[in-house]
Amino acid sequence: MYHFRKPDSAQIDDFLKVQAQQEFTYPHREATRNQSAPVGFRVDHNRIRLGQGAAVYEQAKQALADWQHYRFDWLHLHRPEAPPAAGQTVAALAHVLGIWVLNACRIVYVLEETEPFTRFAFAYGTLPGHAECGEERFQVEWHPDDDSVWYDLYAFSRPNTLLSKFAYPYVRSKQKQFARESLKAMHQAVVKKSN
């Protein structure tokens, strides 16, 4: 999970194979579906308005399915070349403070609904090879009352390793940075397609 040198593709593939056989590290799977975080976890909830109308919603939905909300300089996602689906195991490789941190998650659910508003979402939950413990949901919404389209990011987490507990203030700052950059990436993806 922690590396002083950047792991190569073969190492990441081996890591994913091992993690795919592991169980989730938290008991309340799918709690992000209705924003009902378990006791003892920190909640992060961030939203950005992407625009309005069916076309913007479809652009946002495609951007989310293509993981465009995960495009940063310091964090790289390793995932199957397929749309998000329950059961897929993914790895995020972060380069922070001169260390490479490899974290594993599994997609818990994918949903597409039209009531009480139109939404497409998926969530992943942490596996033992993750510095944190919890679940995170990525969602795009289209509200009929005002025709608005939103990107909504909801997560609950707590430290899973001794190092993440020790460095918790820094971990929190990176979680907040991830949220800011994810909102920005989705906004840019939709604006770019609209032009």
N, C-alpha and C positions, 0 to 999 in steps of 0.2 A: 504494500500500500504506500509506503514512504520510500522514495528512491533519491539517491544523490546524483544519479545519471538518468537521463531520459530513457524510459523503457522503450524498446523497439516493438514493432508490430507483433512479432512472435510472442514476446513476453506478455503483451496486452491480450492477445488471443488466448494464451494459456490461463491468464488471470480470469478472463471471462468464462472459460470452460469450467474452472473450479467454482466460481461464484454462481454459475447457473444451476449448480447442484445444491446450493445452500438455501436455508430458510430465511425469511425476513427477520429483521432484528427488533421489531416492535409488534405489539399484539393487536392493534386496532386498524387493521387493513380496511381501506376504502373510507376512512373517516374524513378524508378531504372532499369526498363527493358532496357532502352537505355541510362542510365547514364545521365539523364537530371534533375539534382536537381533544385528545386525551389529556387528563390531568398530568402535570409534570413536564410538559413540553412547551417550548416557546413557539408562539404563532407569529408568522409573517404573512401579511396580506397586502398586496400591491395591485393597482389597476391603472390602466391608461385608456383613454378614449382614442379609438383609431379612426373614427369617422362615422358615416352613416350609410345605410342602405344595403341591399342584397349583394351588390357587386363588392363592396368593401368587406362584408362578412365572408364571402367566398374567397377573396384574396387572403384574408386573415386565417381562415381555416386551412387553406393550402400552405401558407407560410408555417403554421404550427405543425402540420403533418410532415413538412420538410425539415423540421427542427431549426428553423431560422431564428427562433428565440434563443438559440444556444450558440451564437456565433460571436466569439470574443477572441482577443489576442492571447489571453492568459489561460484559457480553458478550452480543451478540445474534447469533443464527444466521439466515442467509438461505439458504433451501433450497427445493427443489420441494415442492409440496403433495401429497406421495405418500410411501408407506413407503420406507425406505432401500432402495436398489438399486445394485448395482455399476454404476459409470460416472457416477453423479450427481455434479455439482460443487456444492459448498456454500461459503459464505463466512461467516466469523466476524468481526464488527466489535466490537473492544474499545476502550474508552475508558480510557486509562491515562496518568497524568502530564500531562493536558491535551491529549494527542494521540489521534487516532482511528487505529487500526491495523486494516487490512482484510487478512485472511488467507484464502487459498484452498486447499481440499482436494478430493480426489475419492474417492468410496467405492470401495475396492479389492475388497471381497468382503462378502457377507452369507451367514451359515451358520446352519443349524438342524440339530442332531444329537441323537441319543439315546444314543450310546456314546462314551466310558465313563460319561458322565453326560449328562443332558438340558441342552442349551444353545442359546441364540439369541444371535447376535453379529453385529456388523459393524465394519469398520475403514475409516478413511480415511487417505489419504496426502497429503503436501504437494505443492503445485504451485509454480512459480516465484514466484507472488504470495503467498508466505508467509514470515514472518520466520524460521521454523524449518524444519528439514529432518527428515523422519521419518514414522512411522506410529503410529496410535493405535487400539486395539481397545476396544470397549464390549461387555460381555457379561453376560448373566444366566444363572445355572446352577441346576439342581435336582439335588441329590445323593441317590441312592436309599438309601445306607447309613444316613443319619441324617435324611432328608427335608428337609434344609436348603436354603434358597434364598439365593443370593449375587449381588451386583453386583460385577463384576470389571473393573478399568480397567488396561490394560497399554499402555505406549507406549515408543518409543525415539525420541530426537531429538538434534539438535545445531544450533547457529546456522547460519542460511542467509544472513544479511546482515551487513554491517559493523556496523550499529547494534545488532543482536541480539548480536553478539560483544562489542561494547564494553559493553553493558548486561546481560551475561550473569547476574550475581548477581540483578538485578531480574527478568529473564526467568524464572529458576529459581523465584523466589518466587511469580511469577504462575502458573507451571505447577503448583506445589504448592497454591496457592489454588484453581485450577481443579479439581484432584483432590478436595480436601476438599469443595468446594461441589457437585461432581457426585455424590459419594457421598451427601451430605446431601439433595440434590434427589431422587435415586432413592428413598431411604428415606422421605422425606416423601410422594412420589407413591404408594408402596405402602401406607403407613399410612393416608393419606387415603382410598384406595379400600376399605380394610378396614373403616373405620368407617361 
